[in-house]
Amino acid sequence: MQLTANWSYPTSVRFGAGRIAELAEAAKTAGMTRPLLVTDPRLAVMPMMQQADDLLAAAKIPARVFFDIKPNPIASNVEAGIKVLREGKHDGVIAFGGGSALDCGKVIAFMAGQTRPMWDFEDVGDWWTRADPKGIAPIVAVPTTAGTGSEVGRAGVITDETTHTKKVIFHPLMMPKVTICDPALTVGMPPIITAGTGMDALAHCLEAYCGPFYHPLADGIAVEGMRLVKENLGFAYTDGNNLTARAHMMSAAAMGATAFQKALGAIHALSHPVGALYDTHHGLTNAVFMPYVLMFNRPAIEPRIERLAAYLGLQPRFDTFLDWILKLRGDIGVPHTLKAFGVDDTKFDIMSEMAPKDPTAGGNPIPIDAAACRELYEKAYAGQL
C-alpha cells in the first residue's frame, strides 16, 4: 500500500443543545447580511423555522425562506433557488434541514455566481476547477436530522431529471463556513426517519472504514462513529426525546461525512439508482443493501471487520458483525429486501448499468461491474445473503 494521500478536514462546528441561538452570529461570521434560508416544505411551517427567522430578524439580518425542494432534490429545485437568490440579491445561504435541504442549499450557494451549467461541476476528476471561486456564496449549515452529514461536506447530491441519475456536485468551497449542530432540533423526529438517517450515518462510517485507500484518520473517526451508532440509534429510535442519544447520533452523522472523504462503495452505488428511479429515502435504501454488500465484499474486508467487531464489543468475527447489522435493521423497522421496501425488479437492467458508473463505485473494496450489480440487486430483492 502506498502511504501517500491528500487530506482535508471539516469546518467550524458549534455543537450542543441550544446552539441554534447563535444562528445570527454565525451568519455574520460567514459574512452574510441578507441570507437566503433554504429548507424543505415540511420544516418551512414548523416552529423551529419561525425561531430561526426571529433570531435573524432580531439581529437585523433580513432573510427570505426558499423551500421548493423534493426529498431527493432535482435540478429544477436548484435552478429555482438560484433565481430567488439572485433576484433577492442574497449574499449567502443558510441551509437548514435534513440532507435534501442541506445539499440543495449548498449547491444553490455554489452556483450563485457561476456561468457554466451545473452538470459541468460533477465530481469527476478535476471538474471542480472549472468553477469561479468568487461566484460561490458563503454557507451556514444547520442540520435537523442525524444522517447525511452534509453539514460538514463539500458536495451536494442532485438528481438529473432528464436521465434519472443522481449526480454529485463538488467544490472545496461548498464546505459551510460555520455549522450549528443542535441535537435539540432533532428531538421528536419520527422513528422511521430516525432509523433511515441513523443507518445512513452507519453506512457512511462502514464504507469509509472498508475503503481500499490509505487514510488512517478517516478510519479512526469511522470506527468511533460506528460505536456511537451501536450504542445510541436504538435509544433514539424508541424514545425520540432522548437528547443524549440524539446528540451522539448527530456526532456520528458528522463523523461519517468526515470519514467518507476516504471512500464510499457499493452500498451507495446501488442505492443511488434506486433513489433516482423510485424516490426512496436514501438512508433506508442504504440500510436495505448493507448486509448484501458486506457479504459481497467479505473476501477483501474480513480481517478489518473482525477488528471492528472487537472494538464494538462484539466477538471478533465477521459473522458476529453481520448478525448485529441484521438485528439492528430488524429492531428499527428496516425492510430486509427490496421487494419488502416497495421496489420491484423491472428496472434491474438499467440500474445495473447505472450503479458501476456512480462516483461512489470506485471506492468499493472489490471492483463492481454491471454483472456484479445485477447479482446484488437480485439477492437484495430475494433476501439471499
C-alpha positions in Angstrom: 0.0 0.0 0.0 1.3 3.4 -1.0 1.4 5.7 2.1 0.6 8.9 0.2 -2.7 10.8 0.4 -4.2 14.2 0.4 -6.3 15.0 3.5 -8.7 17.8 4.3 -10.9 18.0 7.4 -14.1 19.9 8.3 -15.1 23.4 9.2 -16.0 25.2 12.4 -18.8 23.2 14.2 -20.8 24.7 17.1 -22.2 21.6 18.8 -24.7 21.3 21.6 -28.3 21.7 22.6 -29.4 25.3 22.3 -26.7 26.4 20.0 -29.3 27.5 17.4 -29.4 30.7 19.4 -26.1 31.5 17.8 -27.5 31.5 14.2 -27.4 35.2 13.6 -23.8 35.5 14.9 -22.8 32.5 12.7 -24.3 34.3 9.7 -22.3 37.4 10.5 -19.2 35.3 10.9 -19.7 33.9 7.4 -20.1 37.4 6.1 -23.8 37.4 5.4 -26.1 40.4 5.7 -29.0 39.2 3.6 -29.1 35.4 3.6 -31.4 33.0 1.7 -32.7 30.4 4.2 -33.1 27.1 2.3 -35.2 24.4 3.8 -37.9 21.8 2.9 -41.7 22.2 2.7 -42.2 20.3 5.9 -39.8 22.3 8.0 -40.9 25.6 6.5 -44.1 25.6 8.5 -42.6 24.3 11.8 -41.8 26.4 14.9 -38.1 25.9 14.6 -38.1 27.7 11.3 -40.0 30.6 12.8 -37.4 30.6 15.6 -34.6 30.8 13.1 -36.3 33.7 11.3 -36.9 35.5 14.6 -33.3 35.1 15.6 -32.1 36.6 12.3 -34.7 39.4 12.4 -33.7 40.4 16.0 -30.1 40.8 14.7 -31.4 42.9 11.8 -30.4 40.3 9.3 -33.3 40.1 6.8 -33.8 36.6 5.3 -36.1 35.0 2.8 -37.2 31.4 3.0 -36.9 29.1 0.0 -38.5 25.7 0.3 -39.3 24.3 -3.1 -37.3 21.1 -2.6 -38.1 17.5 -3.2 -37.0 14.7 -0.7 -34.4 13.8 -3.4 -33.5 17.3 -4.8 -33.7 17.7 -8.5 -32.0 20.2 -10.9 -35.1 22.3 -11.2 -35.2 22.8 -7.4 -31.6 24.2 -7.6 -32.5 26.4 -10.6 -35.5 27.9 -8.8 -33.4 28.6 -5.7 -30.7 30.3 -7.8 -33.3 32.5 -9.3 -34.6 33.5 -5.9 -31.1 34.1 -4.6 -30.1 36.3 -7.5 -33.3 38.3 -7.7 -33.2 39.0 -3.9 -29.5 39.9 -4.0 -28.9 37.5 -1.2 -25.2 37.2 -0.1 -25.2 33.8 1.4 -27.2 30.7 2.1 -28.3 29.2 5.4 -29.0 25.6 4.6 -31.5 24.4 7.3 -32.9 20.8 7.5 -32.1 17.3 6.5 -29.9 16.1 3.7 -32.1 17.3 0.9 -32.2 20.9 2.2 -28.5 20.9 3.0 -27.5 19.5 -0.3 -29.8 21.8 -2.3 -28.8 24.8 -0.3 -25.1 24.2 -0.7 -25.5 23.8 -4.5 -27.6 26.9 -4.8 -24.8 28.8 -3.0 -22.2 27.2 -5.2 -24.0 28.1 -8.4 -24.8 31.7 -7.3 -22.2 33.3 -9.5 -21.3 30.6 -12.0 -21.9 30.9 -15.7 -21.5 27.3 -16.7 -24.2 24.6 -16.4 -24.4 22.8 -13.0 -23.5 19.4 -14.5 -20.1 20.9 -15.6 -19.2 20.6 -11.9 -20.0 17.0 -11.3 -17.5 15.2 -9.1 -15.4 13.8 -12.0 -11.6 14.3 -12.0 -10.8 18.0 -11.6 -14.0 19.3 -13.0 -14.4 21.4 -9.8 -11.6 23.6 -11.0 -13.9 24.9 -13.8 -15.8 26.9 -11.2 -15.2 30.6 -10.4 -14.5 30.6 -6.7 -15.5 34.3 -6.5 -19.0 33.3 -7.5 -19.6 30.9 -4.6 -21.7 32.4 -1.8 -20.9 31.5 1.8 -22.9 28.8 3.6 -24.0 28.2 7.1 -25.4 24.7 7.7 -28.0 23.7 10.4 -28.8 20.0 10.3 -32.2 18.9 11.7 -31.6 15.2 11.2 -28.6 12.9 12.1 -27.6 11.0 9.0 -26.2 12.5 5.8 -23.5 14.7 7.5 -23.9 17.1 4.6 -23.3 19.9 7.1 -19.6 19.0 7.1 -19.3 18.1 3.4 -18.0 19.7 0.3 -20.6 18.3 -2.1 -24.3 18.0 -2.8 -26.3 15.2 -4.5 -28.8 16.4 -7.1 -30.9 14.2 -9.4 -30.8 14.9 -13.1 -34.4 14.5 -14.2 -33.6 14.0 -17.8 -31.5 10.9 -17.1 -33.0 9.9 -13.7 -29.5 9.7 -12.3 -28.1 11.1 -9.0 -25.0 13.3 -9.6 -22.6 14.7 -7.0 -21.7 18.3 -7.4 -18.4 19.1 -5.7 -16.2 22.0 -4.8 -14.0 22.6 -1.7 -15.7 26.0 -1.1 -19.1 24.2 -0.7 -17.9 23.4 2.8 -20.1 25.5 5.1 -18.2 28.4 6.8 -20.0 27.6 10.1 -22.1 24.6 11.1 -24.5 24.6 14.0 -25.2 21.1 15.3 -28.0 21.5 17.8 -29.4 18.0 18.7 -32.5 19.6 20.3 -33.6 20.3 16.7 -33.8 16.5 16.1 -35.9 15.7 19.1 -39.2 14.3 18.1 -38.1 13.2 14.7 -40.4 10.4 13.5 -39.0 6.9 14.2 -38.8 5.9 10.5 -36.7 9.0 9.7 -34.6 8.4 12.8 -34.0 4.8 11.5 -33.2 5.9 8.0 -30.9 8.8 8.9 -29.1 6.7 11.5 -28.4 3.9 9.1 -27.2 6.4 6.6 -24.6 7.6 9.2 -23.6 3.9 9.8 -23.3 3.3 6.1 -21.0 6.3 5.7 -18.8 5.1 8.5 -18.8 1.5 7.4 -18.0 2.2 3.7 -15.3 4.7 4.6 -13.7 2.2 7.0 -13.8 -0.6 4.4 -12.5 1.5 1.5 -9.3 0.4 -0.1 -7.4 3.7 0.2 -4.9 4.9 2.9 -6.5 7.3 5.4 -6.0 6.2 9.0 -7.5 9.5 10.2 -10.8 8.7 8.5 -10.6 5.1 9.7 -10.4 6.1 13.3 -13.3 8.6 13.0 -15.4 5.9 11.2 -14.8 3.3 13.9 -15.8 5.6 16.7 -18.8 6.8 14.7 -20.0 3.2 14.4 -19.6 2.8 18.1 -21.9 5.8 18.7 -24.5 4.4 16.3 -24.3 1.0 18.0 -24.9 2.5 21.5 -27.4 5.1 20.6 -29.5 4.5 17.5 -31.8 2.1 19.3 -32.5 4.6 22.1 -33.1 7.5 19.6 -35.5 5.3 17.7 -37.6 4.1 20.7 -37.5 7.5 22.5 -37.5 10.5 20.3 -37.0 12.8 23.3 -33.7 11.1 24.4 -31.5 14.2 23.9 -28.3 12.3 24.9 -28.9 9.6 22.2 -29.9 12.3 19.7 -26.6 14.2 20.4 -24.5 11.1 19.9 -26.3 10.3 16.6 -25.7 13.9 15.4 -22.0 13.4 16.1 -22.0 10.1 14.3 -23.6 11.7 11.3 -20.9 14.4 11.1 -18.2 11.8 11.7 -19.5 9.6 8.8 -19.4 12.5 6.4 -15.9 13.5 7.6 -14.7 9.9 7.1 -16.2 9.2 3.7 -13.8 11.6 2.0 -11.7 8.5 2.1 -14.3 6.3 0.2 -17.8 5.2 -0.2 -18.7 2.0 -2.1 -21.3 -0.4 -3.5 -23.9 0.4 -0.8 -24.2 3.9 -2.2 -23.6 2.9 -5.8 -26.5 0.5 -5.7 -28.7 2.9 -3.7 -28.4 6.0 -5.9 -30.2 4.5 -8.9 -33.0 3.2 -6.7 -33.4 6.6 -5.1 -33.3 8.3 -8.5 -35.9 6.0 -10.1 -38.2 5.2 -7.1 -37.7 8.4 -5.0 -36.9 6.2 -1.9 -35.4 7.5 1.3 -31.6 7.5 0.8 -30.7 6.2 4.3 -33.3 3.4 4.3 -32.2 2.4 0.9 -28.6 2.1 2.1 -29.8 0.1 5.0 -31.5 -2.4 2.8 -28.4 -3.1 0.8 -25.9 -3.1 3.7 -25.8 -6.8 4.5 -25.7 -7.9 0.9 -22.7 -5.7 0.1 -21.0 -6.8 3.2 -21.2 -10.4 2.0 -20.0 -9.4 -1.5 -17.0 -7.6 0.0 -16.2 -10.3 2.6 -13.1 -11.7 0.9 -11.5 -8.3 0.9 -12.6 -6.9 4.3 -13.0 -9.8 6.7 -9.9 -9.0 8.8 -10.9 -5.4 9.1 -14.4 -6.3 10.1 -13.0 -8.6 12.8 -11.0 -5.8 14.3 -14.1 -3.5 14.1 -16.3 -6.1 15.8 -13.8 -6.3 18.7 -13.8 -2.5 19.1 -17.6 -2.5 19.2 -17.7 -5.1 22.0 -18.7 -8.0 19.8 -16.9 -11.3 19.2 -14.2 -10.6 16.7 -15.8 -12.5 13.9 -17.3 -11.3 10.5 -20.5 -13.3 11.1 -21.0 -11.8 14.5 -20.8 -8.3 13.0 -23.2 -9.3 10.2 -25.6 -10.7 12.7 -25.5 -7.4 14.6 -26.3 -5.4 11.4 -29.2 -7.8 10.7 -30.6 -7.5 14.2 -30.3 -3.7 14.2 -32.1 -3.4 10.9 -34.9 -5.6 12.3 -35.2 -3.7 15.6 -35.7 -0.4 13.9 -38.0 -1.5 11.1 -35.7 -1.6 8.1 -37.1 -4.0 5.4 -34.8 -6.9 4.7 -35.5 -7.0 1.0 -36.0 -4.6 -1.9 -39.4 -6.3 -2.5 -40.5 -5.5 1.0 -39.2 -2.0 0.5 -41.6 -1.5 -2.3 -39.0 -1.7 -5.1 -39.9 -4.1 -8.0 -37.5 -6.0 -10.2 -38.5 -4.4 -13.5 -35.6 -1.9 -13.7 -32.7 -4.1 -12.6 -31.1 -4.0 -16.1 -30.9 -0.2 -16.2 -29.9 0.1 -12.5 -27.1 -2.4 -13.1 -25.7 -0.2 -15.8 -26.1 2.9 -13.7 -24.5 1.7 -10.4 -21.0 1.0 -11.7 -20.9 4.5 -13.2 -21.8 6.2 -9.9 -18.9 8.1 -8.5 -19.1 6.1 -5.2 -18.5 2.8 -7.0 -14.7 3.3 -7.3 -14.3 3.1 -3.5 -15.7 -0.4 -3.2 -13.1 -2.9 -1.8 -13.9 -5.3 -4.7 -14.5 -3.7 -8.1 -18.1 -3.8 -9.3 -19.4 -4.1 -12.9 -22.9 -4.4 -14.3 -23.0 -8.2 -13.8 -22.0 -7.9 -10.1 -24.6 -5.2 -9.6 -27.3 -7.2 -11.2 -26.4 -10.1 -8.9 -26.6 -7.8 -5.9 -29.9 -6.4 -6.9 -31.3 -9.8 -7.3 -30.0 -11.0 -4.0 -31.4 -7.9 -2.2 -34.7 -8.5 -3.9 -34.9 -12.1 -2.8 -33.2 -11.8 0.5 -30.3 -14.1 -0.3 -27.2 -13.4 1.7 
